[in-house]
Amino acid sequence: MKLFDSELKVMEVLWEHGQKSAREIVDILSKRIGWNKNTTYTVIKKCIEKGAVEREEPGFLCKALVSRDEAAQSETEQLIDKMYGGSSELFFSSFLKNQGISEEEAARIAKMIRSH
C-alpha cells in the first residue's frame, strides 16, 4: 500500500496517539503543520479509501489499520523495487557506500542477518 507524505501525517497521529476522532486529528495537525479542517478531512478520507484507516461512529472515530512497521516495510519494498530493480543486495551496497556504518552497527546487522 502506497501512502503519500500527507497520508503519513495522519497515520503518524494515529500511531502516536491511538484512536482519535477526526476533530482531534484536525486539531493536532493544525498545530503541528498548519493544516485546515478541509485538508485534514480530505486526507483522512483518502486513508480510509486505501484501507489504512477505519472510521467508526459515533464521533467519526479513526483508528489505524496499518502499523508503522507495515507502512515502513511497504515503503522500503517499493523503494528497492523502483531504484534497485528489486535487489536488496544492490540497496545495501548503495546504502553502505553512501552512508557508511560503524563496526558496532555492522556487528548488529550481521547478527540480524544470521537470525533471519
KOLFIFI-814601 format. One record per residue: residue number from 1; residue in three letters; chain; x, y, z of N, C-alpha, C in turn. Coordinates in nm, 4 decimals, decimal comma. Each point is the difference from the previous one (the first is absolute). Layout:
// KOLFIFI-814601
SITE	num	residu	chaine	n_xx	n_yy	n_zz	ca_xx	ca_yy	ca_zz	c_xx	c_yy	c_zz
SITE	NUM	ALA	A	X	Y	Z	X	Y	Z	X	Y	Z
...
END
This chain:
// KOLFIFI-814601
SITE	num	residu	chaine	n_xx	n_yy	n_zz	ca_xx	ca_yy	ca_zz	c_xx	c_yy	c_zz
SITE	1	MET	A	0,0850	-0,1177	0,0000	-0,0850	0,1177	0,0000	0,0892	0,1236	0,0000
SITE	2	LYS	A	-0,0182	0,0839	-0,0966	0,0768	0,1236	-0,0113	-0,0722	0,1103	0,0757
SITE	3	LEU	A	0,0664	0,0553	0,1008	-0,0536	0,1137	0,0732	0,0833	0,1218	-0,0352
SITE	4	PHE	A	-0,0670	0,1057	-0,0412	0,0683	0,1237	-0,0335	0,0396	0,0734	0,1277
SITE	5	ASP	A	0,0890	0,0970	-0,0123	0,0488	0,0735	0,1163	-0,1143	0,0588	0,0817
SITE	6	SER	A	-0,0995	0,0545	-0,0664	-0,1133	0,0591	0,0714	-0,0753	-0,1071	0,0798
SITE	7	GLU	A	-0,0171	-0,1165	-0,0590	-0,0699	-0,1091	0,0688	0,0815	-0,0502	0,1188
SITE	8	LEU	A	0,1311	0,0008	-0,0148	0,0859	-0,0407	0,1119	-0,0125	0,0952	0,1179
SITE	9	LYS	A	-0,0308	0,1273	-0,0253	-0,0207	0,0959	0,1091	-0,1187	-0,0421	0,0865
SITE	10	VAL	A	-0,1092	-0,0408	-0,0656	-0,1175	-0,0487	0,0738	0,0347	-0,1287	0,0736
SITE	11	MET	A	0,0702	-0,0897	-0,0682	0,0360	-0,1275	0,0618	0,0897	0,0214	0,1217
SITE	12	GLU	A	0,0920	0,0946	-0,0084	0,0897	0,0278	0,1126	-0,0790	0,0402	0,1241
SITE	13	VAL	A	-0,1046	0,0797	-0,0182	-0,0849	0,0395	0,1130	-0,0623	-0,1237	0,0625
SITE	14	LEU	A	-0,0532	-0,0882	-0,0830	-0,0660	-0,1198	0,0522	0,1008	-0,0963	0,0629
SITE	15	TRP	A	0,1183	-0,0121	-0,0590	0,1025	-0,0866	0,0590	0,0473	0,0539	0,1343
SITE	16	GLU	A	0,0092	0,1309	0,0121	0,0471	0,0615	0,1238	-0,1062	0,0000	0,1097
SITE	17	HIS	A	-0,1252	0,0245	-0,0391	-0,1062	0,0242	0,0984	-0,1066	-0,1086	0,0058
SITE	18	GLY	A	0,0030	-0,0943	-0,0917	-0,1057	-0,1003	-0,0043	-0,1257	0,0561	-0,0649
SITE	19	GLN	A	-0,1123	-0,0599	0,0279	-0,1274	0,0416	-0,0603	-0,0312	0,1446	0,0369
SITE	20	LYS	A	-0,0365	0,0779	-0,1015	-0,0338	0,1413	0,0190	-0,1187	0,0348	-0,0881
SITE	21	SER	A	-0,0755	0,0980	0,0430	-0,1081	0,0509	-0,0851	0,0625	0,0850	-0,1101
SITE	22	ALA	A	-0,0728	0,0144	-0,1088	0,0480	0,0837	-0,1096	0,0265	0,1423	0,0500
SITE	23	ARG	A	-0,0849	0,0483	0,0889	0,0169	0,1350	0,0553	0,1319	0,0121	0,0768
SITE	24	GLU	A	0,0327	-0,1039	0,0770	0,1263	0,0013	0,0747	0,1197	-0,0032	-0,0951
SITE	25	ILE	A	-0,0126	-0,0764	-0,1082	0,1075	-0,0046	-0,0999	0,0175	0,1372	-0,0635
SITE	26	VAL	A	-0,1120	0,0661	-0,0301	0,0045	0,1363	-0,0542	0,0764	0,0913	0,0956
SITE	27	ASP	A	-0,0331	-0,0052	0,1278	0,0649	0,0871	0,0984	0,1504	-0,0261	0,0074
SITE	28	ILE	A	0,0385	-0,1264	0,0023	0,1415	-0,0358	0,0102	0,0763	0,0468	-0,1238
SITE	29	LEU	A	-0,0545	-0,0284	-0,1188	0,0715	0,0360	-0,1225	-0,0037	0,1503	-0,0274
SITE	30	SER	A	-0,1009	0,0670	0,0499	-0,0037	0,1457	-0,0118	0,1164	0,0611	0,0778
SITE	31	LYS	A	0,0203	-0,0492	0,1214	0,1100	0,0508	0,0833	0,1356	-0,0454	-0,0535
SITE	32	ARG	A	0,0072	-0,1235	-0,0443	0,1278	-0,0579	-0,0409	0,0506	0,0541	-0,1327
SITE	33	ILE	A	-0,0899	0,0070	-0,1001	0,0468	0,0389	-0,1340	-0,0889	0,1042	-0,0687
SITE	34	GLY	A	-0,0993	0,0507	0,0711	-0,0800	0,1093	-0,0537	-0,1110	-0,0391	-0,0954
SITE	35	TRP	A	-0,0368	-0,1273	-0,0014	-0,1089	-0,0422	-0,0883	-0,1330	0,0546	0,0495
SITE	36	ASN	A	-0,0915	0,0260	-0,0965	-0,1355	0,0395	0,0382	-0,0897	-0,1242	0,0038
SITE	37	LYS	A	-0,1223	0,0211	0,0439	-0,0953	-0,1098	0,0174	-0,0247	-0,0748	-0,1314
SITE	38	ASN	A	-0,0240	0,0733	-0,1093	-0,0316	-0,0653	-0,1278	0,1146	-0,0867	-0,0498
SITE	39	THR	A	0,1222	0,0500	0,0114	0,1171	-0,0771	-0,0431	0,0093	-0,1293	0,0801
SITE	40	THR	A	-0,0127	0,0116	0,1308	0,0124	-0,1174	0,0864	-0,1087	-0,1018	-0,0304
SITE	41	TYR	A	-0,1256	0,0441	-0,0139	-0,1087	-0,0926	-0,0301	0,0204	-0,0688	-0,1351
SITE	42	THR	A	0,0503	0,0737	-0,0976	0,0264	-0,0582	-0,1327	0,1045	-0,1106	0,0103
SITE	43	VAL	A	0,1059	0,0262	0,0755	0,1066	-0,0996	0,0130	-0,0487	-0,1204	0,0811
SITE	44	ILE	A	-0,0777	0,0229	0,1041	-0,0576	-0,1120	0,0760	-0,0836	-0,0862	-0,0935
SITE	45	LYS	A	-0,0828	0,0627	-0,0838	-0,0840	-0,0741	-0,0945	0,0855	-0,0866	-0,0931
SITE	46	LYS	A	0,1117	0,0538	-0,0480	0,0888	-0,0778	-0,0871	0,0588	-0,1193	0,0742
SITE	47	CYS	A	0,0348	0,0196	0,1263	0,0531	-0,1108	0,0810	-0,1053	-0,1091	0,0196
SITE	48	ILE	A	-0,1243	0,0415	0,0179	-0,1107	-0,0953	0,0148	-0,0193	-0,0780	-0,1299
SITE	49	GLU	A	0,0001	0,0707	-0,1126	-0,0182	-0,0644	-0,1306	0,1105	-0,1013	-0,0292
SITE	50	LYS	A	0,1199	0,0251	0,0482	0,1121	-0,0918	-0,0219	0,0000	-0,1173	0,0978
SITE	51	GLY	A	-0,0852	0,0065	0,1012	-0,0038	-0,1070	0,0992	0,1054	0,0145	0,1083
SITE	52	ALA	A	0,0582	0,1184	0,0134	0,1014	0,0242	0,1025	-0,0632	0,0450	0,1313
SITE	53	VAL	A	-0,1210	0,0567	-0,0099	-0,0716	0,0524	0,1161	-0,1432	-0,0499	-0,0045
SITE	54	GLU	A	-0,0513	-0,0275	0,1177	-0,1410	-0,0384	0,0127	-0,0726	0,1103	0,0757
SITE	55	ARG	A	-0,1203	0,0315	-0,0486	-0,0836	0,1033	0,0632	-0,1135	-0,0689	0,0738
SITE	56	GLU	A	-0,0201	0,0415	0,1235	-0,1078	-0,0565	0,0814	-0,0898	0,1112	0,0494
SITE	57	GLU	A	-0,1254	-0,0313	0,0148	-0,0961	0,0935	0,0574	-0,0368	-0,0501	0,1387
SITE	58	PRO	A	-0,0458	0,0846	0,0895	-0,0192	0,1438	-0,0180	0,1323	0,0757	0,0147
SITE	59	GLY	A	-0,0014	0,1211	-0,0489	0,1115	0,0894	0,0209	0,1096	-0,0030	-0,1032
SITE	60	PHE	A	-0,0222	-0,0718	-0,1120	0,0998	-0,0058	-0,1071	0,1353	-0,0383	0,0585
SITE	61	LEU	A	0,0011	-0,1094	0,0795	0,1234	-0,0480	0,0605	0,0841	-0,0721	-0,1039
SITE	62	CYS	A	0,1273	0,0313	-0,0035	0,0916	-0,0589	-0,0971	0,1027	-0,0854	0,0724
SITE	63	LYS	A	0,0294	-0,1153	-0,0591	0,1079	-0,0817	0,0545	0,0818	-0,0571	-0,1150
SITE	64	ALA	A	0,1282	-0,0135	0,0257	0,0922	-0,0512	-0,1011	-0,0228	-0,1493	-0,0201
SITE	65	LEU	A	-0,0085	-0,0414	-0,1255	-0,0088	-0,1418	-0,0341	0,1350	-0,0538	-0,0464
SITE	66	VAL	A	0,0955	0,0903	-0,0164	0,1340	-0,0334	-0,0456	0,0975	0,0496	0,1064
SITE	67	SER	A	0,0911	-0,0857	0,0429	0,0982	0,0413	0,0998	0,1114	0,0806	-0,0654
SITE	68	ARG	A	0,0742	0,0691	0,0821	0,1156	0,0749	-0,0492	0,0982	-0,0947	-0,0685
SITE	69	ASP	A	0,0222	-0,1182	0,0587	0,0925	-0,0974	-0,0589	-0,0484	-0,0489	-0,1362
SITE	70	GLU	A	-0,1309	-0,0249	-0,0134	-0,0550	-0,0436	-0,1291	0,0171	0,1083	-0,1059
SITE	71	ALA	A	-0,0240	0,1246	0,0380	0,0161	0,1104	-0,0951	0,1464	0,0158	-0,0393
SITE	72	ALA	A	0,0896	-0,0111	0,0965	0,1436	0,0124	-0,0289	0,0464	-0,1135	-0,0908
SITE	73	GLN	A	-0,0479	-0,1205	0,0250	0,0377	-0,1138	-0,0837	-0,0472	0,0206	-0,1434
SITE	74	SER	A	-0,1222	0,0463	-0,0160	-0,0548	0,0248	-0,1329	0,0808	0,1078	-0,0727
SITE	75	GLU	A	0,0312	0,1093	0,0700	0,0788	0,1080	-0,0596	0,1385	-0,0496	-0,0407
SITE	76	THR	A	0,0615	-0,0813	0,0853	0,1334	-0,0525	-0,0291	-0,0029	-0,0915	-0,1218
SITE	77	GLU	A	-0,0994	-0,0878	-0,0047	-0,0130	-0,0913	-0,1145	-0,0196	0,0785	-0,1296
SITE	78	GLN	A	-0,0822	0,1044	0,0043	-0,0239	0,0809	-0,1196	0,1272	0,0725	-0,0431
SITE	79	LEU	A	0,0753	0,0508	0,0970	0,1260	0,0678	-0,0318	0,0986	-0,0968	-0,0641
SITE	80	ILE	A	0,0146	-0,1184	0,0581	0,0936	-0,0991	-0,0541	-0,0427	-0,0434	-0,1396
SITE	81	ASP	A	-0,1295	-0,0209	-0,0196	-0,0495	-0,0365	-0,1334	0,0282	0,1103	-0,1011
SITE	82	LYS	A	-0,0317	0,1236	0,0378	0,0110	0,1127	-0,0926	0,1452	0,0369	-0,0308
SITE	83	MET	A	0,0827	0,0080	0,1018	0,1350	0,0528	-0,0176	0,1069	-0,1075	-0,0206
SITE	84	TYR	A	-0,0278	-0,1231	0,0434	0,1034	-0,1035	-0,0038	-0,0479	-0,1280	-0,0670
SITE	85	GLY	A	-0,1047	0,0111	-0,0803	-0,0496	-0,1160	-0,0734	-0,0388	-0,1164	0,0885
SITE	86	GLY	A	-0,0403	0,0294	0,1214	-0,0432	-0,1046	0,0923	0,1153	-0,0685	0,0722
SITE	87	SER	A	0,1223	0,0458	-0,0199	0,1172	-0,0649	0,0591	0,0353	0,0608	0,1355
SITE	88	SER	A	-0,0208	-0,0764	0,1064	0,0396	0,0449	0,1334	0,1505	0,0174	0,0083
SITE	89	GLU	A	0,0727	-0,0855	-0,0696	0,1461	0,0077	0,0023	0,0489	0,1338	-0,0567
SITE	90	LEU	A	-0,0578	0,0422	-0,1132	0,0380	0,1294	-0,0575	-0,0376	0,1153	0,0926
SITE	91	PHE	A	-0,1162	-0,0114	0,0635	-0,0438	0,1022	0,0949	0,1005	0,0134	0,1143
SITE	92	PHE	A	0,0363	-0,1135	0,0626	0,0943	0,0036	0,1115	0,1361	0,0517	-0,0440
SITE	93	SER	A	0,0437	-0,0418	-0,1164	0,1283	0,0450	-0,0519	0,0006	0,1519	-0,0164
SITE	94	SER	A	-0,1065	0,0535	-0,0583	-0,0118	0,1437	-0,0190	-0,0069	0,0722	0,1343
SITE	95	PHE	A	-0,0772	-0,0546	0,0918	-0,0137	0,0597	0,1323	0,1355	0,0071	0,0698
SITE	96	LEU	A	0,0721	-0,1114	-0,0007	0,1295	-0,0041	0,0672	0,1001	0,0949	-0,0647
SITE	97	LYS	A	-0,0038	0,0065	-0,1325	0,0912	0,0881	-0,0734	-0,0253	0,1466	0,0351
SITE	98	ASN	A	-0,1263	0,0360	0,0116	-0,0362	0,1400	0,0222	-0,0084	0,0394	0,1473
SITE	99	GLN	A	-0,0418	-0,0910	0,0857	-0,0212	0,0325	0,1407	0,1155	-0,0448	0,0887
SITE	100	GLY	A	0,0484	-0,1194	-0,0264	0,1004	-0,0579	0,0877	-0,0620	-0,0387	0,1332
SITE	101	ILE	A	0,0635	-0,0937	0,0689	-0,0484	-0,0413	0,1318	0,1214	-0,0282	0,0884
SITE	102	SER	A	-0,0236	0,0064	0,1292	0,1072	-0,0284	0,0957	0,0188	-0,1512	0,0105
SITE	103	GLU	A	0,1113	-0,0400	0,0608	0,0243	-0,1432	0,0217	-0,1086	-0,0600	0,0878
SITE	104	GLU	A	-0,0457	0,0763	0,0994	-0,1052	-0,0471	0,0903	-0,1307	-0,0226	-0,0776
SITE	105	GLU	A	-0,0347	0,0942	-0,0865	-0,1207	-0,0155	-0,0823	0,0143	-0,1198	-0,0936
SITE	106	ALA	A	0,1179	-0,0165	-0,0587	0,0246	-0,1139	-0,0899	-0,0180	-0,1311	0,0742
SITE	107	ALA	A	0,0482	-0,0075	0,1227	-0,0148	-0,1225	0,0795	-0,1472	-0,0281	0,0296
SITE	108	ARG	A	-0,0761	0,1051	0,0345	-0,1436	-0,0195	0,0271	-0,0746	-0,0430	-0,1258
SITE	109	ILE	A	0,0356	0,0597	-0,1137	-0,0646	-0,0370	-0,1267	0,0333	-0,1449	-0,0367
SITE	110	ALA	A	0,1249	-0,0376	0,0158	0,0401	-0,1391	-0,0284	-0,0783	-0,0968	0,0890
SITE	111	LYS	A	-0,0179	0,0360	0,1257	-0,0773	-0,0850	0,0917	-0,1451	-0,0103	-0,0463
SITE	112	MET	A	-0,0597	0,1126	-0,0430	-0,1376	-0,0019	-0,0503	-0,0118	-0,0899	-0,1224
SITE	113	ILE	A	0,0965	0,0100	-0,0897	-0,0034	-0,0808	-0,1232	0,0078	-0,1478	0,0353
SITE	114	ARG	A	0,0894	-0,0359	0,0920	0,0119	-0,1414	0,0395	-0,1285	-0,0524	0,0629
SITE	115	SER	A	-0,0695	0,0843	0,0750	-0,1224	-0,0449	0,0689	-0,1192	-0,0125	-0,0952
SITE	116	HIS	A	0,0103	0,0637	-0,1164	-0,1102	-0,0096	-0,0966	0,0356	-0,0955	-0,1079
END
